[in-house]
Amino acid sequence: MVPFFRLASVSDSEPDAKMTGTIRIVLADDHAAMRQSLRALLEGEADIEVIAETNSLQAMMGQVRARKPDVLVLDLGMPDRGSGIKALDRLSRKEPAMSNRGAHDE
């Protein structure tokens, strides 16, 4: 199972997402083949848009802050800057309006 994290209420502050109902996603995985496969699978859905891909935790942090996605699909075992869980903790401290909800929470 691929962990995903829903970022709270971003679409409430983004008029385009609210009007279209499109789910905006950032993919973060250090394996290009995994990102490509996930993108192909996700973009097969009419209401999903992959707005960014990253291959490092540092790049993921920047993309999430800049692009404000609705969902982050994150490889928890990426090699740079510690674990994905720690990166999510840092991100949620810097972006207080964001909440993390993992696949394991469902």
N, C-alpha and C positions, 0 to 999 in steps of 0.2 A: 504494500500500500504506500502511496506517495503522500507524505504529510502536506496539508494545506493549512493556511491560516487566513481567516476572514478578518479584514481590517474594518473596524467598526465605523459605521455611519459616514463613510467617505461619500457615498452616493447622495446622501442628504445635503451635502455642501457643494456637490458638483451638479449643476443643472442639466448638463448633457446626459449624464448617466441616469438621472431621475426621469427625464423625459423619454429616453429611448429604452430604458430597462436593460441596457447592456451591462454585463458584468465585465469589469476591467481587471486584467490579471497581469501580474509580474511573475515570470518564471526565473528561479534561481537554482542552478545546478552546475557543477563543474564539469559535467559530461555533456558535450555538444549533442551526441546522439539522443540522450534523454530529453534535452530541451526541445530538439526537433520533433521527436515523437509526441511529446506532450502538446506542443504547439499544434501539430497536425490534428491530434485528437480533439483538442479544445476548440480550435477554430472551425471544426466541422459543425459546431452549434451556432445557430443564428444569433443568439443573444450573448455570445462570449467574444471578447476581443483581447488578445494578448498584446499588451501595450509596451512591454519591454522584456528582454531576456538578459540575464547576467550570469557570469561564470565565477563570481567571487562574492563573499559576504560583504566586503567593502563596497563593491559596485551595487549590490542589492540594497544596502542602506541608502545610498544616494538616489537610486531609482525610486524607492518607496517614498522617500521624502519629496522628491521632485514631481513624481507622476501621480501620487495619491491613488493607488489601485484599490479596488474593492476586495481583491483576494491576492494573497501571496502564496505561490507554490514553491516550497523551499526544501532543498536537500539538506537534511540536518547534519550530514557528515562532510561538509565542504572543508577543504584543508586550510583555508586562511583565517586568521584572527579568531581562533577558538571555534566552539560549536555553534550550530545554527540556533540552538535554544538560547545560548548566551547572547547571540546577536539579536534575537527577538526581544530579549529582556532589555538590552541597551536601546533598541529602537523604541520600545514602548515607554521607556523613561524619557526619551527625547520627544516623543510624539504622544502626549497624554490622552488625546482623543481616540487613540487606537486601542483596540482590544485584540488579544490573540485567542483564537479558537482553533485548536488542532483537530485533525482527523480523529485522533484518539478521544476527543471530547464528545463526538457524535454518538 
